[in-house]
Amino acid sequence: MTTSDSLRYTRIPTHEAVTIPAVGFGTLIPDPLVTRQATRAALEAGFRHLDCAERYRNEAAVGDALQDAFRAGTLRRQDLFVTTKLWNTNHRPDRVRPAFDASRRRLQLDEIDCYIIHTPFAFQPGDEQDPRDASGHVIYDSGVTLAETWGALERLVDEGHCKSIGLSDITLEKLREIVEVARIRPAMVQVESHPYLPEWDLLDFCREHGIVLQAFAALGHAMKPNLLADPVITAIAERLHKTPAQVALAWAVQRGTAFLTTSTNPRRIEENFDISTLPADAMREMRDHITTNVRFNTVVETGVPGFIPRAG
């Protein structure tokens, strides 16, 4: 279903002179060739916000897809918003700039629109992205604080190659701590959020401070209970001649958040971009009648993003 509705082109202002496209494409795709193809399909569908990460091990493939579009003349750099993330093993301030520069090189971009701390948990520094002890437990780094890492990100903004900075997998309590000490406040926080985990308190805090809340797993990441089979959502979808995914994603934008969605299927990518405004009664139904509450990813407790396969 194609409409002239402008919801999909929503941009959310931050406290800085930065506006962030609400509709985002996530690049957590294991295979580099498939990453390049899916990113190209996302750009062709109309996505202008790409979410990347050092930890995904595929920034170079995203960069190749961007260069394909630049060379073809179908995309201008100024129309694109690119986010990438600092991995947990690089939290020590002396490791932040080298990690940032390495991401820029892989993405083949001079500037990053938003650089995010992937989780608030520091891992043992080194080349091993998933450091474990003999018992298989993550080795954390007690030699650095989140505030120190944040200070290093602020210096990236000062130096001019990073337009804004943010945090991912952050709780409201930890976000308050950073906002209190920050010289440059976060422009965006990326957290799991969807109709089964709306995070209203966090959203209210973000609105108060000019921070964009970006929802990952916006469709429940195909886990059970199946968000897209929820009777409230499916009834609205049937009534409006939309898919359940389109309903859930439109809900995300209309309530004031950005979202990320990932697919390798070109038809599904187009569908996820092709959202349009829900009527007020549908928004009320989703707020008042969806009672399931579930978090699918335990990263906020462990620092280990559960949707990323372990290497090896």
For each residue, the residues with C-beta under 8 A, 3 or more apart:
1: 241 242 246 274 276
2: 274
3: 274 276
4:
5: 8 275 276 277
6: 9 10
7: 10 250 253 254 275 276 277
8: 5 23 46 253 273 274 275 276
9: 6 21 23
10: 6 7 21 22 23 253
11: 19 20 21 22
12: 19 20 22 212 256 257 258
13: 18 19 210
14: 18 19 20 164 187 188 210 211 212
15: 185 187 209 210 211
16: 163 164 184 187 210
17:
18: 13 14 113 114 163 164 187
19: 11 12 13 14
20: 11 12 14 49 81 114 187 188 212 214 258
21: 9 10 11 24 48 49 81 258
22: 10 11 12 49 252 253 257 258 259
23: 8 9 10 46 47 48 49 249 253 258 259 273 275
24: 21 47 49 50 51 81 83 214 258 259 260 261
25: 39 42 47 49 50 51 260 261 262 269
26: 51 216 260 261 262
27: 35 38 39 50 51 52 53 56 58 62 262
28: 53 56 262 307 308
29: 34 35 38 56 58 262 264
30: 34 58 309
31: 34 35 58
32: 35 36 57 58 60 61
33: 36 37 61
34: 29 30 31 37 38 264
35: 27 29 31 32 38 39 58 61 62 65
36: 32 33 39 40 61 62 64 65 68
37: 33 34 40 41 65 264
38: 27 29 34 35 41 42 262 263 264 269
39: 25 27 35 36 42 43 50 61 62 65 66
40: 36 37 43 44 65 68 69
41: 37 38 44 45 266 269 270
42: 25 38 39 45 47 50 269 273
43: 39 40 46 47 48 65 66 69 74 75
44: 40 41 74
45: 41 42 266 269 270 273 274
46: 8 23 43 273
47: 23 24 25 42 43 50 269 273
48: 21 23 43 79 80 81
49: 20 21 22 23 24 25 80 81 82 83 258
50: 24 25 27 39 42 47 62 66 80 81 82 83
51: 24 25 26 27 83 84 190 214 216 260
52: 27 56 58 59 62 82 83 84 85 103 107
53: 27 28 56 59 84 85 87 118
54: 57 59 84 85 86 87 90 99 102 103 118
55: 85 87 88 118 129 305 308
56: 27 28 29 52 53 59 308
57: 32 54 311
58: 27 29 30 31 32 35 52 61 62
59: 52 53 54 56 62 63 84 103 106 107
60: 32 63 64 106 107
61: 32 33 35 36 39 58 64 65
62: 27 35 36 39 50 52 58 59 65 66 107
63: 59 60 66 67 106 107 108 109
64: 36 60 61 67 68 108
65: 35 36 37 39 40 43 61 62 68 69
66: 39 43 50 62 63 69 70 75 80 82 107 108 109
67: 63 64 70 71 108
68: 36 40 64 65 71 72
69: 40 43 65 66 72 74 75
70: 66 67 73 75 76 77
71: 67 68
72: 68 69 75
73: 70
74: 43 44 69
75: 43 66 69 70 72 79 80
76: 70 79 80
77: 70 80 109
78:
79: 48 75 76
80: 48 49 50 66 75 76 77 113
81: 20 21 24 48 49 50 113 114
82: 49 50 52 66 107 109 112 113 114
83: 24 49 50 51 52 112 113 114 115 116 166 188 190
84: 51 52 53 54 59 103 107 112 115 116
85: 52 53 54 55 115 116 117 118 168
86: 54 90 91 96 99 100 115 116 117 118 149 153
87: 53 54 55 90 99 118 123 129
88: 55 91 118 119 121 122 123 129 303
89: 95 122 123 124 125 126 127 128 129 131 141
90: 54 86 87 95 96 98 99 125
91: 86 88 95 96 117 122 123 125 141 144 146 148 149
92: 95 96 122 125 141 143 144 148 149
93: 96 144 148 149 151 152
94: 97
95: 89 90 91 92 98 99 125
96: 86 90 91 92 93 99 100 149 152 153 155 156
97: 94 100 101 152 155 156
98: 90 95 101 102
99: 54 86 87 90 95 96 102 103
100: 86 96 97 103 104 112 115 156 161 162
101: 97 98 104 105
102: 54 98 99 105 106
103: 52 54 59 84 99 100 106 107 112 115
104: 100 101 107 109 110 111 112 161
105: 101 102 108
106: 59 60 63 102 103
107: 52 59 60 62 63 66 82 84 103 104 112
108: 63 64 66 67 105
109: 63 66 77 82 104 112
110: 104 161
111: 104 161 162 163
112: 82 83 84 100 103 104 107 109 115 161 162 163
113: 18 80 81 82 83 163 164
114: 18 20 81 82 83 162 163 164 165 166 187 188
115: 83 84 85 86 100 103 112 153 156 162 164 165 166
116: 83 84 85 86 165 166 167 168 188 190
117: 85 86 91 120 146 149 150 153 166 167 168
118: 53 54 55 85 86 87 88 168 169 305
119: 88 168 169 299 303 304 305
120: 117 146 167 169 170 171 174 303
121: 88 140 302 303 304
122: 88 89 91 92 140 141 142 143 144 146 149
123: 87 88 89 91 129 130 131 138 139 140 141 303
124: 89 128 131 139 140 141
125: 89 90 91 92 95 141
126: 89 131
127: 89
128: 89 124 131
129: 55 87 88 89 123 311
130: 123 138 304 310 311
131: 89 123 124 126 128 138 139
132: 135 136 137 138 139
133: 136 137 139
134:
135: 132
136: 132 133
137: 132 133
138: 123 130 131 132 302 303 304
139: 123 124 131 132 133
140: 121 122 123 124 303
141: 89 91 92 122 123 124 125 144
142: 122
143: 92 122
144: 91 92 93 122 141 148 149
145: 148 149
146: 91 117 120 122 149 150 174 177 178
147: 150 151 177 178 181
148: 91 92 93 144 145 151 152
149: 86 91 92 93 96 117 122 144 145 146 152 153
150: 117 146 147 153 154 165 178 181 182
151: 93 147 148 154 155 183
152: 93 96 97 148 149 155 156
153: 86 96 115 117 149 150 156 157 162 165 184
154: 150 151 157 158 165 182 183 184
155: 96 97 151 152 158 159
156: 96 97 100 115 152 153 159 161 162 165
157: 153 154 160 162 163 164 165 184
158: 154 155
159: 155 156 162
160: 157
161: 100 104 110 111 112 156
162: 100 111 112 114 115 153 156 157 159 165
163: 16 18 111 112 113 114 157
164: 14 16 18 113 114 115 157 187 188
165: 114 115 116 150 153 154 156 157 162 184 186 187
166: 83 114 115 116 117 186 187 188 189 190 211
167: 116 117 120 170 174 175 178 186 189 190
168: 85 116 117 118 119 189 190 191 216
169: 118 119 120 190 191 192 299 300 303 305
170: 120 167 174 175 178 189 191 300
171: 120 174 175 202 300
172: 175 176 201 202 205
173: 176 177
174: 120 146 167 170 171 177 178
175: 167 170 171 172 178 179 186 189 202 205 211
176: 172 173 179 180 205
177: 146 147 173 174 180 181
178: 146 147 150 167 170 174 175 181 182 186
179: 175 176 182 185 186 209 211
180: 176 177
181: 147 150 177 178
182: 150 154 178 179 185 186
183: 151 154
184: 16 153 154 157 165
185: 15 179 182 209 210 211
186: 165 166 167 175 178 179 182 189 211
187: 14 15 16 18 20 114 164 165 166 211 212
188: 14 20 83 114 116 164 166 211 212 213 214 258
189: 166 167 168 170 175 186 202 206 211 212 213 214
190: 51 83 116 166 167 168 169 214 215 216 260
191: 168 169 170 199 202 213 214 215 216 300
192: 169 197 215 216 217 295 296 297 299 300
193: 197 198 199 202 203 213 215 216 217 218 252 257
194: 197 198 215 217 218 219 220 227 248 252
195: 198 227 230 233 248 251 286 290
196: 220 225 227 230 290 292 293 294
197: 192 193 194 293 294 295 296
198: 193 194 195 203 255 287
199: 191 193 202 203 213
200: 203 204
201: 172 204 205
202: 171 172 175 189 191 193 199 205 206 213
203: 193 198 199 200 206 207 213 255 256 257
204: 200 201 207 208
205: 172 175 176 201 202 208 209 211
206: 189 202 203 209 211 212 213
207: 203 204 210 211 256
208: 204 205
209: 15 179 185 205 206
210: 13 14 15 16 185 207
211: 14 15 166 175 179 185 186 187 188 189 205 206 207
212: 12 14 20 187 188 189 206 257 258
213: 188 189 191 193 199 202 203 206 256 257 258
214: 20 24 51 188 189 190 191 257 258 259 260
215: 190 191 192 193 194 218 252 257 258 259 260
216: 26 51 168 190 191 192 193 259 260
217: 192 193 194 220 221 296 297 307
218: 193 194 215 248 249 252 259 260 261
219: 194 222 227 228 245 248 249 261
220: 194 196 217 223 225 226 227 228 296
221: 217 296 297 307
222: 219 226
223: 220 226 296
224:
225: 196 220 229 230 292 294
226: 220 222 223 229 230
227: 194 195 196 219 220 230 233 244 248
228: 219 220 233 234 244 245 248
229: 225 226 234 244
230: 195 196 225 226 227 233 234 244 290 292
231: 234 235
232: 235 236 285 286 289 290
233: 195 227 228 230 236 237 244 247 248 286 290
234: 228 229 230 231 237 238 244
235: 231 232 238 239
236: 232 233 239 240 242 247 278 282 285 286
237: 233 234 240 241 242 243 244 246 247
238: 234 235 241
239: 235 236 282
240: 236 237 247 278 279 282
241: 1 237 238
242: 1 236 237 246 247 250 276
243: 237 246 247 271
244: 227 228 229 230 233 234 237 247 248
245: 219 228 248 249 261 271 272
246: 1 237 242 243 249 250 271 272 274 275 276
247: 233 236 237 240 242 243 244 250 251 278 282 286
248: 194 195 218 219 227 228 233 244 245 251 252
249: 23 218 219 245 246 252 253 259 261 272 275
250: 7 242 246 247 253 254 275 276 277 278
251: 195 247 248 254 255 278 282 283 286
252: 22 193 194 215 218 248 249 255 257 258 259
253: 7 8 10 22 23 249 250 256 257 258 259 275
254: 7 250 251 277 278 283
255: 198 203 251 252 283
256: 12 203 207 213 253
257: 12 22 193 203 212 213 214 215 252 253
258: 12 20 21 22 23 24 49 188 212 213 214 215 252 253
259: 22 23 24 214 215 216 218 249 252 253
260: 24 25 26 51 190 214 215 216 218
261: 24 25 26 218 219 245 249 272
262: 25 26 27 28 29 38
263: 38 268 269 272
264: 29 34 37 38
265: 268 269
266: 41 45 269 270
267: 270 271
268: 263 265 271 272
269: 25 38 41 42 45 47 263 265 266 272 273
270: 41 45 266 267 273 274
271: 243 245 246 267 268 274
272: 245 246 249 261 263 268 269 275
273: 8 23 42 45 46 47 269 270
274: 1 2 3 8 45 246 270 271
275: 5 7 8 23 246 249 250 253 272
276: 1 3 5 7 8 242 246 250
277: 5 7 250 254
278: 236 240 247 250 251 254 282 283
279: 240 282 283
280: 283 284
281: 284 285
282: 236 239 240 247 251 278 279 285 286
283: 251 254 255 278 279 280 286 287
284: 280 281 287 288
285: 232 236 281 282 288 289
286: 195 232 233 236 247 251 282 283 289 290
287: 198 283 284 290
288: 284 285
289: 232 285 286
290: 195 196 230 232 233 286 287
291:
292: 196 225 230
293: 196 197
294: 196 197 225
295: 192 197 298 300
296: 192 197 217 220 221 223 306
297: 192 217 221 300 305 306 307
298: 295 301 302 304 306
299: 119 169 192 302 303 304 305 306
300: 169 170 171 191 192 295 297
301: 298
302: 121 138 298 299
303: 88 119 120 121 123 138 140 169 299
304: 119 121 130 138 298 299
305: 55 118 119 169 297 299 308
306: 296 297 298 299
307: 28 217 221 297
308: 28 55 56 305
309: 30
310: 130
311: 57 129 130
312:
